[in-house]
Amino acid sequence: MELVFRARRAITAAGTGPCSVGVEGGRIVAVEPGAALSGDRVVELGEDVVLMPGLVDTHVHVNDPGRTEWEGFETATRAAAAGGVTTIVDMPLNSLPPTVDPDALEVKRKTAAGRVHVDVGFWGGAIPGNSGHLAALHEAGVFGFKCFLLHSGVDEFPPLDDAELEADLRILAELGALMIVHAEDAPTIDAAPQPHGPRYAGFLASRPREAENRAIARVIELARRTGARAHILHLSSSDALPMIAAARAEGVALTVETCPHYLSFTAEEIRDGATQFKCCPPIREAGNRELLWQGLADGVIDCVVSDHSPCTPELKRLDSGDFGAAWGGIAGLQVGLPAVWSGAAQRGHGLADVVRWMATRPAELAGMTRKGRIAPGYDADFCVFAPDEEFVVDVAKLRHRNPVSAYDGSPLRGVVRQTWLRGQEVTGDDPRGELLNRGQC
Ligand SMILES: [Zn+2]
């Protein structure tokens, strides 16, 4: 073997325990219990760390090109690597151009090429008027299509109405492609009190649970009617869990993700003016958070992914603390793993659960067959994680572009010691990430 990892604790497709993992040509070629394998180079891991698959984060806004003062491929992928994430899939909006036709995808690819420290795939976008481009984008290798049901926050990525959503779902059903949906209902939010000023309670009231519940009910209905695969992004309203479970039981092709911030924070604890916590849908009450954890435990929620969506400190309006004016989005790509592990451990979940939520299931969601597991044939992407070490997040040390994060000052459990991409340790110096195509990874 070229390279062998000997781990006292590893989380592999075969289970959890001591094992050796053999790597050749960047791929895993053998996984054996104990210290069975030997190789040209052997990485001996200590008692204090766990060898896990590199995480797969299917919800990242890199914003490059076009809004690179918010984030960019170098900074986002360095943050990913520092957080144990070896694959990200970039969202189609907030960059300019948005990824809504093959030319725009080509612009993204050219921009990212040679600059990424982890592997990067791309979602396409479904907006009014681009139905004719969906098949070509699918052919060009996007992992699926994102749409909004209300204003996205940027004018160049408008929402679909019900008729447009249904028409696009029919196209995607033909292609076998996935639609991923920002599910909040515009009329419900228009009828809610508008957010302004620094009160978090005012912001929360402006994005009520009913907005999510109604939009999700509509997505379920249209997925049922069209037979398309649909995925609910960033679920915050736990009210929707029973209808999601019922739809799945009935055979609707529906998957669901939530995000580390909905599992970590509560509305009750967010200080007025703390706009680093503003995201849409919003972080809700403590009781809601516990029901989201229950949704994970029950398997109703498939994945936990970051929805890393940073911007500049100015756009976060940290000076005025105005929740109405601040950009909505949380920067958490680098700390998702310790954040989720901290909460999971408190609630009696194991690291194997976290690996399922943050690596295996997101890879499956995107149709990746070489990512998200330690098993022969998979890419040798690893996170070496010290689950019992504790630290306090210092935003100045995070590697995404702007030093703003809701996690600043949070005490968390679990430290990423090393990240390996296709058999090479990621240092942040030499960008060796690849650009991924659907069906080829
Ligand atoms: Zn997002």
Residues whose N, C-alpha, C, O or C-beta is under 5 A from the ligand:
A	BS01	ZN	D307
